[in-house]
């Protein structure tokens, strides 16, 4: 995207090393280099793996600050949360950013002395409502209190979909300011090739939100094989899932994911909870016909470019998959629609909107500080 470069900007950004936020952060930082944005990336949740270190080294505008501090959704993390706050304030003094971009909730109300953007990628409260069908139980009261304080302290709350933002506002609002910025991918990184009779998905079979188990449940009745990028071994029980017509590929590299998506005719994710869905976007950019959970966020993002199924209804999922398997014309049409819709979510577009938000927030803060100084002089 051709755009006029604004003045250089320094951002302190947080990210965890355990999930999709990592991919989001790395791709965004890479795209922000176009605007001359320098980023101090403070990581929590666990050490970086070798692949993550390679990604960091490849980015000239990134300075890494690594830690293993627990995140707010982990078991009894509050002592770590406090220590992480002190650590982040030290980085703030050392790196001297213009703005703070938090991808976690617990540190929004620290004494930053500069504007704070906080992104609601997901949270336990909205997850619990979607997956369990009930409000967050009392055992999570401290979590909810900390998240509410962080979000209400932020100068700008961003969400990757309007539906996600609305849910967050209902649980934790009101917010000072809010904005929807859709996530994005490098659209030319994915490849369309002649499709094979493959149903593909990505996720852990025990993940209640992704709802891969429903896909595995119907796989035995399908003529096409179901391949899943993910581990069949449960992290707690260590049991391995052996399911008819389901082939677990284990964790895949980005290159391997691109390869499998380029071959697969159908991508299925009957999710109960998905605030945006980078995996769905990757499948769309590869020309896969999409079969996804009928939830507000995915409806908002994919509109007429996906087949929607009741995430609690195995028969609904099976019928939708069989219809696409049996009709090559509809399958190809839906793959084309998905690709066209997916092209709207480029990482360049995402970076453009974040960069605009950064500068607008910085200008507003500078104006407020000037007015405060004027008033003090008058007094």
C-alpha positions in Angstrom: 0.0 0.0 0.0 1.4 3.4 -1.0 1.1 5.9 1.8 2.9 8.9 3.0 5.3 8.2 5.8 4.7 10.1 9.0 7.3 11.0 11.6 9.1 8.1 13.3 7.3 6.5 16.2 8.5 4.3 19.1 6.1 1.8 20.6 6.4 -0.5 23.6 4.3 -3.6 22.8 3.5 -6.6 24.9 2.8 -10.1 23.6 2.6 -13.6 24.9 4.5 -16.4 23.3 1.9 -19.1 23.5 -0.8 -18.4 20.8 -2.1 -16.3 18.0 -1.1 -13.0 19.6 2.5 -13.9 18.8 1.7 -14.2 15.0 -0.3 -11.0 15.1 2.5 -9.0 16.9 5.3 -10.2 14.6 3.3 -9.6 11.4 2.2 -6.1 12.6 5.7 -5.1 13.7 7.0 -6.2 10.3 4.4 -4.1 8.5 4.9 -1.1 10.8 8.6 -0.9 9.6 7.2 0.8 6.5 6.2 3.8 8.6 9.5 3.9 10.5 8.0 2.6 13.7 10.4 1.1 16.2 9.0 -1.4 18.6 10.2 -2.8 21.9 8.5 -6.2 22.2 8.1 -7.3 25.8 7.2 -11.0 25.9 5.5 -13.0 28.7 4.1 -16.4 29.3 7.2 -18.5 28.5 10.6 -18.4 26.7 10.6 -18.0 22.9 11.2 -21.1 20.9 14.0 -21.2 18.2 11.5 -20.3 15.4 10.3 -17.3 17.3 13.9 -16.1 17.9 14.5 -16.4 14.2 11.4 -14.2 13.5 12.7 -11.6 16.0 16.2 -11.5 14.5 14.7 -10.9 11.1 13.0 -7.7 12.1 15.3 -4.6 12.1 12.7 -2.4 13.9 12.3 -4.8 16.8 14.1 -4.7 20.2 13.3 -7.8 22.3 12.7 -7.9 26.0 12.0 -11.5 27.0 10.4 -12.8 30.2 8.5 -15.8 31.6 6.1 -13.9 33.7 2.7 -15.5 34.0 -0.3 -14.1 32.2 -3.6 -13.0 33.8 -5.5 -16.1 32.7 -3.0 -18.5 34.2 -3.3 -20.2 37.6 -2.7 -17.7 40.5 -0.6 -15.3 38.4 -1.0 -12.1 40.6 2.5 -12.0 42.1 4.0 -12.4 38.6 1.6 -9.7 37.3 3.0 -7.3 39.8 6.6 -8.1 39.0 5.9 -7.9 35.3 4.4 -4.4 35.8 7.7 -3.2 37.5 9.7 -4.8 34.6 7.5 -3.1 32.0 7.9 0.3 33.6 11.7 -0.2 33.6 11.5 -0.9 29.8 9.4 2.2 29.5 12.1 4.3 31.1 14.9 2.7 29.1 13.3 2.5 25.6 11.3 5.8 26.0 8.4 5.0 23.6 5.9 7.5 22.4 3.0 5.1 23.0 2.2 1.8 24.8 0.5 -1.0 22.9 -0.7 -3.7 25.3 -1.9 -7.1 24.0 -2.6 -8.2 27.6 -5.0 -6.6 30.1 -3.4 -6.5 33.5 -1.1 -3.5 33.0 -3.3 -0.8 31.5 -3.5 1.2 34.7 0.2 1.5 35.3 1.7 5.0 35.6 3.0 5.0 32.0 3.0 8.7 31.4 2.0 8.3 27.8 -1.0 7.0 25.7 -2.0 3.4 26.1 -3.7 1.3 23.4 -5.1 -2.0 24.6 -6.2 -4.8 22.2 -9.0 -7.3 23.1 -7.9 -10.3 21.2 -9.9 -12.6 23.5 -10.6 -13.0 27.2 -11.9 -15.6 29.6 -15.2 -13.8 30.1 -16.3 -13.7 26.5 -14.8 -17.2 26.0 -16.8 -18.6 28.9 -20.1 -17.1 27.7 -19.6 -18.5 24.2 -18.3 -22.0 25.2 -20.0 -22.7 28.5 -23.2 -20.6 27.8 -23.1 -18.9 31.2 -21.4 -16.0 33.0 -17.9 -16.2 34.3 -18.1 -18.0 37.7 -17.2 -16.3 41.0 -13.8 -18.0 41.1 -12.7 -15.6 38.3 -13.8 -12.5 40.2 -10.2 -11.2 40.6 -9.5 -11.8 37.0 -12.6 -9.8 36.0 -11.7 -7.0 38.3 -8.1 -6.7 36.9 -9.3 -6.9 33.3 -12.0 -4.2 33.9 -9.4 -1.9 35.5 -7.0 -2.3 32.7 -9.5 -1.8 29.9 -11.1 1.2 31.5 -7.7 2.8 32.1 -6.6 2.5 28.5 -6.8 5.6 26.3 -8.0 3.4 23.3 -9.4 -0.1 23.3 -9.1 -1.9 20.0 -10.8 -5.2 19.0 -10.4 -7.3 15.8 -14.2 -7.3 15.1 -17.2 -5.2 16.1 -18.9 -8.2 17.7 -15.9 -8.8 19.9 -15.8 -5.1 20.9 -19.4 -5.1 21.8 -19.1 -8.2 24.0 -16.0 -6.6 25.8 -17.9 -3.4 26.3 -20.8 -5.2 27.9 -18.6 -7.1 30.3 -15.9 -4.6 31.1 -17.0 -1.1 29.9 -17.4 1.7 29.6 -14.1 2.5 27.7 -12.6 6.0 27.1 -12.4 5.3 23.3 -12.8 2.2 21.2 -12.1 1.2 17.6 -12.3 -1.9 15.4 -9.1 -2.7 13.5 -9.4 -6.0 11.7 -6.4 -8.4 11.8 -4.5 -9.1 8.6 -2.1 -11.3 6.8 0.5 -11.0 4.1 -1.9 -11.8 1.3 0.7 -12.8 -1.3 2.2 -15.4 1.1 -0.4 -17.9 0.4 -0.8 -20.1 -2.8 -3.7 -21.3 -4.8 -3.2 -24.6 -6.5 -5.5 -27.2 -8.0 -7.5 -28.6 -5.1 -7.4 -32.2 -3.8 -10.2 -34.0 -2.0 -9.0 -33.0 1.4 -10.8 -31.4 4.4 -8.3 -29.4 6.5 -8.4 -27.8 9.9 -6.0 -26.3 12.4 -6.2 -26.6 16.2 -6.1 -28.9 19.2 -8.9 -31.5 19.3 -9.6 -30.7 23.0 -9.9 -26.9 22.4 -13.6 -26.3 23.3 -13.6 -22.9 21.5 -12.2 -24.1 18.2 -14.6 -27.1 18.5 -12.3 -29.4 16.4 -13.9 -32.3 18.2 -17.1 -31.8 16.3 -15.3 -32.1 13.0 -13.5 -35.2 14.3 -16.8 -36.7 15.3 -18.3 -36.5 11.8 -15.1 -37.5 10.0 -16.0 -41.2 10.1 -19.0 -40.6 7.9 -17.2 -38.6 5.2 -15.6 -39.9 2.0 -12.8 -37.4 2.1 -10.0 -37.6 4.7 -9.8 -35.0 7.4 -6.3 -33.6 8.1 -5.7 -31.5 11.2 -2.7 -29.4 11.9 -2.3 -29.9 15.6 -1.3 -32.3 18.3 -3.6 -35.3 19.1 -2.0 -35.6 22.6 -3.8 -33.9 25.5 -1.4 -31.7 27.4 -2.7 -32.7 30.8 -3.8 -36.4 30.5 -1.2 -37.1 27.8 -3.8 -39.3 26.1 -3.7 -39.5 22.3 -6.9 -39.2 20.3 -7.3 -41.9 17.7 -10.3 -41.1 15.5 -11.5 -42.8 12.3 -10.6 -40.9 9.1 -8.8 -38.2 11.1 -5.1 -37.6 10.5 -3.2 -35.4 12.9 -0.2 -33.7 11.4 1.3 -32.3 14.6 2.5 -28.7 14.8 3.4 -27.4 11.3 5.7 -24.6 10.2 4.3 -21.7 8.2 5.7 -23.2 5.0 4.0 -26.5 5.8 0.7 -24.8 6.6 0.8 -22.9 3.3 1.5 -26.2 1.5 -1.5 -28.0 3.1 -3.9 -25.1 2.5 -2.9 -24.9 -1.1 -3.9 -28.5 -1.6 -7.1 -28.6 0.5 -10.4 -28.0 -1.1 -12.3 -27.4 2.2 -11.3 -25.7 5.4 -13.5 -26.5 8.4 -13.6 -24.8 11.7 -17.0 -25.1 13.5 -15.8 -22.7 16.2 -18.0 -21.7 19.2 -15.6 -18.8 19.9 -13.3 -17.0 17.5 -12.8 -13.2 17.9 -11.2 -13.0 14.4 -9.6 -16.2 13.1 -6.2 -15.9 11.4 -6.3 -19.6 10.5 -9.6 -19.0 8.6 -8.1 -16.0 6.8 -5.1 -18.1 5.7 -7.4 -20.8 4.3 -9.4 -18.1 2.5 -6.3 -16.7 0.9 -5.5 -20.2 -0.3 -8.8 -20.5 -2.1 -10.3 -23.1 0.3 -14.1 -23.3 0.6 -14.8 -22.3 4.2 -17.1 -24.1 6.7 -17.2 -22.3 10.0 -19.2 -21.9 13.1 -22.3 -19.7 12.9 -21.2 -17.0 15.4 -21.4 -13.2 15.1 -17.7 -12.6 14.7 -17.3 -15.0 11.8 -20.5 -13.8 10.1 -19.2 -10.2 10.4 -15.8 -11.0 8.8 -16.8 -13.6 6.1 -20.4 -12.5 5.2 -21.5 -14.5 2.0 -18.0 -16.0 1.6 -18.4 -19.0 4.0 -20.8 -21.8 4.8 -22.1 -21.5 8.4 -23.0 -24.4 10.7 -24.4 -24.7 14.2 -21.4 -25.4 16.3 -23.5 -27.7 18.6 -25.0 -29.8 15.7 -22.9 -32.6 14.2 -25.5 -33.3 11.6 -25.5 -29.7 10.4 -21.7 -29.8 10.0 -21.8 -33.2 8.2 -24.6 -32.1 5.7 -22.6 -28.9 4.9 -19.4 -30.8 4.2 -21.1 -33.4 2.1 -22.8 -30.7 0.0 -19.5 -29.1 -0.8 -17.8 -32.5 -1.4 -20.5 -33.5 -3.8 -20.8 -30.2 -5.8 -17.5 -29.1 -7.4 -19.1 -25.9 -8.9 -20.4 -24.7 -5.5 -17.1 -25.7 -3.9 -15.1 -23.7 -6.4 -17.4 -20.7 -6.2 -17.2 -20.6 -2.4 -13.4 -20.9 -2.6 -13.3 -17.9 -4.9 -15.6 -15.9 -2.7 -13.4 -16.7 0.3 -10.3 -15.6 -1.5 -11.9 -12.3 -2.6 -13.2 -11.5 0.9 -9.8 -12.5 2.4 -8.0 -10.0 0.2 -9.7 -7.3 2.2 -7.7 -8.3 5.3 -4.1 -7.5 4.4 -1.5 -6.8 7.1 -0.6 -3.6 5.3 -4.2 -2.4 5.9 -4.0 -3.4 9.5 -0.7 -1.6 10.0 -2.1 1.5 8.3 -5.0 1.7 10.7 -2.8 1.1 13.8 -0.3 3.7 12.7 -3.2 6.2 12.2 -4.5 5.4 15.7 -1.1 5.8 17.2 -0.6 9.3 15.8 -4.1 10.4 16.5 -3.9 9.3 20.1 -0.5 10.9 20.5 -1.8 14.2 19.1 -4.8 14.1 21.4 -2.6 13.5 24.4 -0.2 16.3 23.4 -3.2 18.7 23.1 -4.5 17.7 26.5 -1.1 18.2 28.1 -0.8 21.6 26.5 -4.2 22.7 27.8 -3.3 21.5 31.3 -0.1 23.5 31.2 -2.0 26.6 30.0 -4.5 26.3 32.9 -1.7 25.9 35.4 -0.1 29.1 34.1 -3.4 31.0 34.4 -3.8 29.8 38.0 
